[in-house]
Amino acid sequence: MDYAELQEKFPFLSCIKYANNEYVGILQNQDQYVTTIYVYDDLKDTDLKQEFLDFGEIWWWESNRTIPINIFLSKEFSKFKDSLKSFTTKDVEVMFGPATSLNNVMKKRIIRRNISLIKKTTNS
């Protein structure tokens, strides 16, 4: 299956390239220092791979896609922690797919308001 087919069938999957190796899976988090991905190929059991894809589908269609999958499906997704790999972000190239970041979730918008006090004078 080529990248286009993979993206069309499983839009929640990402592919990263690190040290001439490609890893396909679900990106857990990517910040300025570390990129962490659940690697699909590290799952040994066929049933576990299918469950991984099913949970990815649930996360993709039922979340706002900014929350990492391990937070959105914390109990269900804990069984995949053995397939989690971390890489230095500066050496990672995202080939395709979504990249979530906790930094984006935690950003708050600050609205500045200018308040002007006007002294009311009466001419008597």
N, C-alpha and C positions, 0 to 999 in steps of 0.2 A: 504494500500500500504506500503510495507516495504522499508527500506532505499535504497536497491539496485535498486528497481524499480523506486523509486523517483529520485535517482541520474541519472539513465539512461534516464528517460523521461524528467526531468527538471535539466540539469547539472548546471544551474546557481543558484539553491537553495542550501542553507547551513542549517545545523542544529547545534545549539549550546546547551550545557547543562550548566545551571546555577542554583545553589541551588536545585538540584534534579528535576528541571523542564527543559523540552526540548522545544526549540523554532525553528520553521522552517520558513525560509524566505530568503531574500537577504541581505547579509552583506554589509552595507554601508561603514564601515571603521573599521579597527582594528589596534590600535597602542599599545604601551607598557602599557598604562593606561586604555583606554576605548575601549570597543567593542560595536558597534552600528549596529542594525539589523532592517530591515523592517519585522515585524512579519506577516506572511500570515494569521494565525488564527485570528488576530485582525481585519481583514477586514470583515465587516458584510454583505455586498451586494455581491451576486453571480456574477453580472456583473463586479463589481470592482475587485473581485478575478481573473476573467478571463482576465481583462485588465492588472492586475499586472503580470500575467504569460506571457501575450503577450509582455509587455515591457521588462520583464526579458529575453525573447527569443531574442528580438531585440538587447538588450545590449550584450548578450552572443555572438551572431554571427556577429555583426557589429562593435564592439569595440575591443580594444586590451586587454580587461579584467583587466587591471591594474587601469583604471579610475573608481572610484565609480559610480554606476548607477545614483545617484542623480546629478552628474555633467554631465555625458554623456547625460542624458535625463532630464535636469533640469526643463523645463516647464511641460512636460508631467508627470513627477514623483512627482511633488509637492503635488498632491492630496492624496498621501499616507503617508504624514508626521504624521498623527495621529496614524499610526501603528508602528512608530519608537520607539525603546526601546534601552536604553544604559545600559551597565553593566561594572563592573570592570573586566578588562582583566585577572587579576591574578586568578579570581574565575570562569572563563569561559573555557569550554572545547569544541573545535570545533569537532563535531562528524563526519561531512562530509561536503564537498562542498568548493567552493573557498572563499578566504578571501582577500579582497582588502585593501590596505593601502595607504593613501596619502603620507606617509613617503617614500614608494617605488617610487612614481611618482616624488617626489621632489629631490631624490638623483641625484646628478650630478657626473659624472665621471671627475676626474681631471687627466689630463695627464701631467706628469712631463717630461720636456725635459732638457737635459743637453746641454749647449752650450759651446763649447770650442773655445776660441779665440787663434789663432795661429799667432804669429808675424813672418812675412816674412822678412828674412834678405837677403841682397845681399852681396856677397863677391866681392869687387872690389879692 
